[in-house]
Amino acid sequence: RCENLLEVYFQLQQQVMAATTELGPELLPRLLERFNEVLSSLVKSSFLVEKQPPQVLKTQTKFQASVRFLLGPRLLKAAPKPYVVRADMVTEKQARELELSNYNNTLSESTGEILHNTVALETNPTSGTCCANFKNVLLKKIKRCERKGSESVTEEKCAVLFSTNVALTPSNVSIHLQVLSLPIVVIVHGNQDNNAKATVLWDNAFSDIERVPFVVAERVPWDKMCDTLNLKFMAEVQTNKGLLKEHYFFLAQKIFNDHSASLEDFQNRHVSWAQFNKEILPGRGFTFWQWFDGVLDLTKRCLKSYWSDRLIMGFISKQYVCKLLSMKPDGTFLLRFSDSEIGGVTIAYVIRGKDGSSQVENIQPFSAKDLSIRSLGDRIRDLEQLRNLYPNTPKDQAFGSHYNSEWGGSG
């Protein structure tokens, strides 16, 4: 703990001062200078971001953040008035320069205009904390940087720099404290939110703890991507039912545009940022991430209980659905996420002719808007051609608890 290290520091300092005569006029100043360096390093490392600003930040939108000075209650208790913490936007280049200087340089120019960006650093005697709480901050505008190659504005990362100057008691040493937030992508329109979330997800999942701001790998192992998509899915949908091995196989076929490789082949591959959210999927008008995020949004809003009850196969190709259903009795159906639309779920079912031939039909995908008008369970009950959920569960048994009570279901 910082407080324990500080106690050790003060004890050593007292021992040195007590041995002034023995140390001599040459060694003492050097020791005291080194003590000040150690104190400065310890104090600077105890200045932390406690509540991070939103990592996707829209201009003209209020947000909150807070910083905490762990050693503040001990070192600032005799301060005549509270110190003030300032919040400024910095570019990736500025963040890198600060990091290279070990946060000894001060910011020359903010890259954006933040309103209500100064807050008192206050000590709470009851909780023993020293914090600055930014409750009403607003990023008014942002100055964009020169971007690299085909980089879009939603790939541009910046950060909030929190800084203050404090004079420590009893030594009265002046120290400049500053700390960076996590990387932030600034957007000006809601339609940029999806791509900004992709940048943040990639950075959070695949950056090293010790890194130059805000460098992140361009390619990552597919199994790491699977872990990331699974964690993201469960967190967003708020379910404990994650993705399965067969789901990862389908997602790999989609992102790599490869339907001939085996599950084991994909496990040894690397996926690039471009494949994740720059390259348009073949025959579509959207990227892999834009499609996956649409699935997330739909499931979170309308399908959480169905997914958690494992009633939705979801991540499965149209071709494989045909293979599964073609050997099943008439009216066998399953649910899959639409390939052609963002944020759609479709029902595939088999029709078996009198001659024994089978045909698999796909119902027009339902969007979140459709399912807000009439629930998926009730739509399934409405469709008389649907009889058994694949492989062989009667639909009333599978979906009965999801029927609306006004229709006589169990609600």
KAPE-V516629 format. One line per field, one symbol per residue. ss: DSSP state (@ for helix, = for strand, . for the rest). A space follows every 10 residues. Layout:
ss=???
//
This chain:
ss=.@@@@@@@@@ @@@@@@@@.@ @@@@@@@@@@ @@@@@@@@@@ @@@@@.==== =....===.. .========. .@@@@..... ..======== =@@@@@@@@@ .......... .====..=== ====....== ========== ==........ ..@@@..=== =======... ...======= ...====..@ @@@@@@@@@@ @@@@@@.... ........== =@@@@@@@@@ @@@@@@@... ....@@@@@@ @@@@@@.... ..@@@@@..= ==@@@@@..= ......=@@@ @@@@@@@@@@ @@@@@@@@.. ...=...@@@ @@@@@..... .======... ....====== ==.....=== ==...=.@@@ @@@..@@@@@ @@.....==. ..==@@@@@@ @@..@@@... .
//
